[in-house]
Amino acid sequence: MTNSDGARQAGGPPIICVRGPSGSGKTALCERLIGALGRMGERVGYVKRTHHPLDLPHKASSRIWRSGAAAMVLRSTDRVQVTLPDGETSVEDLVALLPAGITLVLLETHEPEPYPSILSMRLSPAEGEEVIARWELECLDDDVCGVLAAVLGEIRREASSARK
């Protein structure tokens, strides 16, 4: 893991940014990577900061949250969702909320972060940004294999440095 200064930290899963502008295919790329990595035995966590509302206004969960619940856990037939009040929004704080056993975190973002990045071809790298792979929306399915190889290389690199 890397801290906010870009230095490697012991422990915690590696974090890889998937960075691009709106409509560039970040979510589509994450879907494909999570599926492929999951089939390879990786437990991938996904982190995204959004400005969109999380609840549908006409649903009970939205009404309960607006009533002032300090925390809320929803269980449906396919998942459990934990909702907490707005608080720290650093990547490290958000990753700390993920359950134990996550082996890799994909961080979907518009902004550069101090972690290795998979960067949309629509953007130029930020100064100092460590770009490990690139993708183009129009060639996304063709680009996934190369991006997946870069991600696996990063996982191996993290595992190797953790053993030292």
Helices and strands as residue ranges (DSSP letters): E 15-19, H 26-39, E 44-48, H 60-66, E 72-75, E 80-83, H 91-96, E 104-109, E 117-120, E 131-135, G 137-139, H 140-163
